Amino acid sequence: MDSVHLEHPLEEWIGRTESRSDVITPVPVGALAATLDRDDPPPQPGDALPPLWHWLYFLPAPRQSELGPDGHPVKGILLPPVSLPRRMWAGGEIEGSPVLRIGDRVLRRSAITDVVAKTGRSGPLCFVTVDHDYSTARGAAFRERHDIVYREMSGATPAAAPAPPPNEPPAERSWQVDASPVLLFRYSALTFNGHRIHYDQPYVTGVEGYPGLVVHGPLQATLLLNLAAALGAPAAFRFRYRGLTALIAGPPFGVHGRAASGKIEGWTRDAAGVRCMEAETSW
């Protein structure tokens, strides 16, 4: 993959910052637990927030007139005005002890730390890196990195990632998730995500060229880290994840994990056996 020169205005976006505060209220927690068919008791003040469920908060609320044709907020507010129209959450990392509790007031400070243009097999790409620092009245909580990729509206489905080799060690624990349009709609509603690839079948197939609705990257990452917690990951850790190919809604998909020396490897796999996201939790 070759690097290309960025237009000067995009380079100027590096260093742009934003601060948001929010209160960890119980209603979104109970709603996501219901969406994921969990048997959690009703959330109470002081209860710990499950890992990555902070993505239910700090939600931008742009006016309807500020949305682009894909349902996302138009670029140029915090994110740079990249001319490439197709936008995906490519991966990220979280490090620290991300224990937030019901009732916490949390401050999130965000900064654009990198904007890189490249040329790949599918054409021009632009990668934007956003760092977030979270803190509460107890002090600094954790740091997070989001990797966002922009690409051309090719109208063709990206090539699928290869299936794992047959001698791959088996998962220690697996969950099956019903990838229904209702699940995607409810998660989009909980995260106030208007991206049409998750709920608008004519748009996602006719405009963006996917074979069906796309399962959210953040939803996959949330399931992978919660599975790692179920496998014994400690409260302080580093969690890294990256998307390999789009996970298309329809048949149930698998969330898998296995413990290794000082880490837990995780992955999602579609009904055809293709890996769609990989993750590693280490400590």
C-alpha angles and dihedrals in degrees: 000000000000125000118232131197116269123227108257096245091058091053088054090061091071108104096026110141140198133185127205132174128199141169119238099237124185102235098075090046093055091044094053091046088055092046091053093044093242122161095221117148116245108288116256132194109282096024114135117251112238114249115288093003087118084085085080088071139054088048118171114230107200120183115260089250089057094063123103126225091272092057094252122118110271114266120252100065102087099333117064120258095256109183094218107099105205113084129187137170099243101185143285149189137251124196134182135036103314097191109147121168137212106270096027118135104218130195119208120194114193131191136179102236102174143011115188128176119205140167116233136172090280094050133258118004134184122202120201121191120203122187122202128193118197127199139170135189085280090062136253112000110181146320126240137190126203122197115202124186129200124197141166123285092248097167089223127103113249115249113270120249113254119266115254118266115268093244094059112133110259123254117263092213133012138185126198115216124196103232095205126156087244091060091050092046093050093048091048089051093049092051094038088236112163096181103137096213088079100054113006108084097184091049098046093048101034101038108023095031101231118143092235146339114324122234110232117259092219090053091054091047091049092052092047095052093045089051089050088053089051088053091055107270109165125241093258114056149124116251119192124181137171135185117238102181138343115285107220120213121240119073117046115276128213130242109199137181143171133186121240133171105312094339146064120226118209138180143169120227130191125227091271091057096254117145110236103174133015127200140179127200114195137170 
